[in-house]
Amino acid sequence: MNYSREFFKGIWKENPVLVLMLGMCPSLATTGNGSNALGMGLATTFVLACSNLVISSIRKIVPGKIRIPCYIVVIAAFVTVVDLLMQAYTGSLYKALGIFIPLIVVNCIVLGRAEAFASKHGLVESFLDGAGMGCGFTLALVLIGLIREFLSAGTLFNIHIAENYPVTFAVMGQAPGGFIVMGFILAGMNFLNMRKAKKEGGNFVNPVDMDCRHCMICRLPEDEK
């Protein structure tokens, strides 16, 4: 097992937001500025890594027919820990993120990694997969958030970078701004991937195992029905 690959795949090749296109709701709603994006990303990373670890450890004793409810209970426990800690120590960030902290329970990235990876692999691999996917999610959110924040207010992490910033793009502080920024980032990533593939003498195509047709989360194996 290549441990470094399991961690770094979530940063670029299988980035949950920019490649797998998962978790779009928090990616658009919590990236109005870099601080909110960072807080949301770190909270999700904690839940991803810890839930993957626990689910991997119980995967052999959980019956297949009730595995999804069991996974959700595990995820909800860690989300509750994050929710209470943020409420106690980061009050302003907690209020800014609002309902999106409890909604980590139903974030398709978290449940998707539990079903697709943690339920089939060992403890170390599952932890690294969750941590890597969480870091990739965090980096994507922070990048989108900083671009939107700078274009809308001339600040980065609420620090004024351009004191006499002459233009404010109000749309960047709203959900449509998230779509616009994400579209440009995706275009840039596709350009780099196609350029790399062309240099290697081939054509860039997304891995075939990353589309919905290969997801088993909604189906039980034939012998479990």
C-alpha positions as CSV (number, residue, x, y, z in Angstrom):
1,M,0.0,0.0,0.0
2,N,1.3,3.4,-1.1
3,Y,0.5,5.6,1.9
4,S,1.6,8.8,0.3
5,R,-0.7,8.2,-2.7
6,E,-3.7,7.5,-0.4
7,F,-3.1,10.9,1.2
8,F,-2.2,13.1,-1.8
9,K,-4.8,11.8,-4.2
10,G,-7.4,13.9,-2.5
11,I,-5.3,17.1,-3.1
12,W,-5.4,17.1,-6.9
13,K,-6.2,13.9,-8.8
14,E,-9.4,13.1,-6.8
15,N,-10.1,16.4,-5.2
16,P,-13.7,16.0,-3.8
17,V,-14.8,19.5,-4.9
18,L,-12.9,20.3,-8.1
19,V,-12.8,16.7,-9.6
20,L,-15.5,14.6,-8.0
21,M,-17.8,17.6,-7.7
22,L,-19.1,16.6,-4.2
23,G,-20.1,18.9,-1.4
24,M,-21.3,21.7,-3.7
25,C,-23.7,23.2,-1.1
26,P,-21.0,24.1,1.6
27,S,-18.5,24.9,-1.2
28,L,-20.7,27.7,-2.4
29,A,-22.4,28.8,0.8
30,T,-19.4,29.0,3.1
31,T,-16.8,30.4,0.8
32,G,-17.8,34.1,1.0
33,N,-14.5,34.7,2.7
34,G,-11.3,32.8,3.5
35,S,-11.9,32.5,7.2
36,N,-15.3,30.8,6.9
37,A,-13.9,28.5,4.2
38,L,-11.0,27.5,6.3
39,G,-13.2,26.8,9.3
40,M,-15.6,24.7,7.3
41,G,-12.7,22.8,5.7
42,L,-11.0,22.0,9.0
43,A,-14.2,20.9,10.6
44,T,-15.0,18.5,7.7
45,T,-11.4,17.2,7.7
46,F,-11.6,16.3,11.4
47,V,-14.9,14.4,10.8
48,L,-13.6,12.7,7.6
49,A,-10.4,11.4,9.2
50,C,-11.9,10.3,12.5
51,S,-15.1,8.7,11.0
52,N,-13.0,6.8,8.4
53,L,-10.8,5.5,11.2
54,V,-13.7,4.2,13.3
55,I,-15.7,2.8,10.3
56,S,-12.6,0.9,9.2
57,S,-12.2,-0.6,12.6
58,I,-15.8,-1.8,12.8
59,R,-16.3,-2.7,9.1
60,K,-16.1,-6.5,9.8
61,I,-18.7,-6.6,12.5
62,V,-21.4,-4.3,11.0
63,P,-24.0,-6.3,9.0
64,G,-24.2,-5.1,5.4
65,K,-28.0,-4.4,5.5
66,I,-27.6,-1.7,8.2
67,R,-24.1,-0.4,7.4
68,I,-25.3,3.0,6.1
69,P,-27.3,3.8,9.4
70,C,-24.3,2.7,11.4
71,Y,-21.9,4.9,9.4
72,I,-24.3,7.9,9.8
73,V,-24.3,7.4,13.6
74,V,-20.5,7.3,13.7
75,I,-20.3,10.5,11.5
76,A,-23.0,12.2,13.6
77,A,-21.0,11.6,16.8
78,F,-17.9,13.3,15.5
79,V,-20.0,16.2,14.0
80,T,-21.5,16.7,17.5
81,V,-18.0,16.9,18.9
82,V,-17.0,19.5,16.3
83,D,-20.3,21.4,16.8
84,L,-19.9,21.7,20.5
85,L,-16.2,22.6,20.4
86,M,-16.8,25.4,17.8
87,Q,-19.7,26.7,19.8
88,A,-17.6,26.9,22.9
89,Y,-14.3,28.3,21.5
90,T,-15.0,29.9,18.1
91,G,-18.4,31.6,18.6
92,S,-18.2,34.1,15.7
93,L,-17.1,31.4,13.2
94,Y,-19.8,29.1,14.6
95,K,-22.5,31.7,14.0
96,A,-21.1,32.5,10.5
97,L,-21.2,28.9,9.4
98,G,-24.6,28.3,11.0
99,I,-26.5,25.2,9.9
100,F,-23.6,24.0,7.7
101,I,-21.8,22.5,10.7
102,P,-24.6,20.1,11.6
103,L,-25.1,19.4,7.9
104,I,-21.6,17.7,7.7
105,V,-23.5,14.6,8.8
106,V,-25.2,14.4,5.4
107,N,-22.2,15.7,3.4
108,C,-21.8,13.3,0.5
109,I,-18.0,13.5,0.8
110,V,-18.0,12.1,4.3
111,L,-20.5,9.3,3.7
112,G,-19.1,8.6,0.3
113,R,-15.5,8.0,1.6
114,A,-16.9,5.8,4.4
115,E,-18.7,3.5,1.9
116,A,-16.2,3.6,-0.9
117,F,-13.0,3.4,1.0
118,A,-13.1,3.0,4.8
119,S,-15.5,0.0,4.7
120,K,-13.0,-1.9,2.5
121,H,-9.5,-0.9,3.8
122,G,-7.4,-1.0,7.0
123,L,-7.0,1.7,9.7
124,V,-4.0,3.5,8.4
125,E,-5.1,3.7,4.7
126,S,-8.6,4.8,5.8
127,F,-7.3,7.5,8.1
128,L,-4.9,8.8,5.3
129,D,-7.7,8.7,2.8
130,G,-10.0,10.8,5.0
131,A,-7.3,13.2,6.0
132,G,-6.2,13.7,2.3
133,M,-9.8,14.2,1.1
134,G,-10.4,16.6,3.9
135,C,-7.2,18.6,3.0
136,G,-8.2,18.7,-0.6
137,F,-11.7,19.9,0.4
138,T,-10.2,22.5,2.6
139,L,-7.7,23.8,0.0
140,A,-10.5,24.0,-2.6
141,L,-12.8,26.0,-0.2
142,V,-10.0,28.3,0.9
143,L,-8.9,29.0,-2.7
144,I,-12.5,29.8,-3.7
145,G,-13.1,31.8,-0.6
146,L,-10.0,34.0,-0.9
147,I,-10.7,34.8,-4.5
148,R,-14.3,35.8,-3.7
149,E,-13.2,37.7,-0.7
150,F,-10.5,39.7,-2.5
151,L,-12.8,40.5,-5.5
152,S,-15.7,41.6,-3.3
153,A,-13.9,43.5,-0.6
154,G,-10.1,43.7,-1.3
155,T,-9.3,41.6,1.8
156,L,-7.7,38.2,2.5
157,F,-8.8,36.5,5.8
158,N,-10.4,39.8,6.7
159,I,-7.1,41.7,6.4
160,H,-7.1,44.6,4.1
161,I,-4.7,44.0,1.2
162,A,-5.8,46.7,-1.1
163,E,-6.6,49.7,1.1
164,N,-7.9,51.9,-1.7
165,Y,-9.7,49.0,-3.5
166,P,-11.8,51.0,-6.1
167,V,-14.3,48.3,-7.1
168,T,-16.4,45.9,-5.1
169,F,-18.0,43.0,-6.9
170,A,-21.0,42.4,-4.8
171,V,-21.9,39.3,-6.7
172,M,-18.8,37.6,-5.5
173,G,-20.1,37.6,-2.0
174,Q,-23.2,35.7,-3.1
175,A,-23.8,32.2,-4.3
176,P,-23.5,33.1,-8.0
177,G,-20.0,34.3,-7.3
178,G,-19.1,30.9,-6.1
179,F,-20.3,29.3,-9.3
180,I,-18.3,31.8,-11.4
181,V,-15.0,31.4,-9.4
182,M,-15.4,27.6,-9.3
183,G,-16.0,27.5,-13.1
184,F,-12.7,29.4,-13.8
185,I,-10.8,27.2,-11.4
186,L,-12.2,24.0,-13.1
187,A,-11.3,25.4,-16.5
188,G,-7.7,26.1,-15.3
189,M,-7.4,22.5,-13.8
190,N,-8.7,21.0,-17.0
191,F,-6.2,23.0,-19.1
192,L,-3.3,21.9,-17.0
193,N,-4.4,18.2,-17.0
194,M,-4.9,18.3,-20.8
195,R,-1.5,20.0,-21.3
196,K,0.2,17.4,-19.2
197,A,-1.5,14.6,-21.0
198,K,-0.6,16.1,-24.4
199,K,3.1,16.3,-23.4
200,E,2.9,12.6,-22.4
201,G,1.5,11.8,-25.9
202,G,-2.1,11.0,-24.8
203,N,-5.5,12.6,-24.1
204,F,-6.8,13.5,-20.7
205,V,-9.9,11.6,-19.6
206,N,-11.4,11.4,-16.1
207,P,-10.9,8.0,-14.4
208,V,-13.9,5.9,-15.2
209,D,-14.4,4.7,-11.6
210,M,-15.3,8.2,-10.4
211,D,-18.8,8.5,-11.9
212,C,-22.1,7.7,-10.3
213,R,-22.5,4.4,-12.3
214,H,-19.7,2.8,-10.2
215,C,-21.1,3.9,-6.8
216,M,-22.5,1.1,-4.6
217,I,-23.8,3.3,-1.8
218,C,-27.5,3.0,-3.0
219,R,-27.3,-0.7,-3.7
220,L,-26.8,-3.8,-1.6
221,P,-24.9,-6.9,-3.0
222,E,-27.2,-9.5,-4.4
223,D,-26.7,-11.9,-1.5
224,E,-27.7,-9.2,1.0
225,K,-31.1,-8.3,-0.5
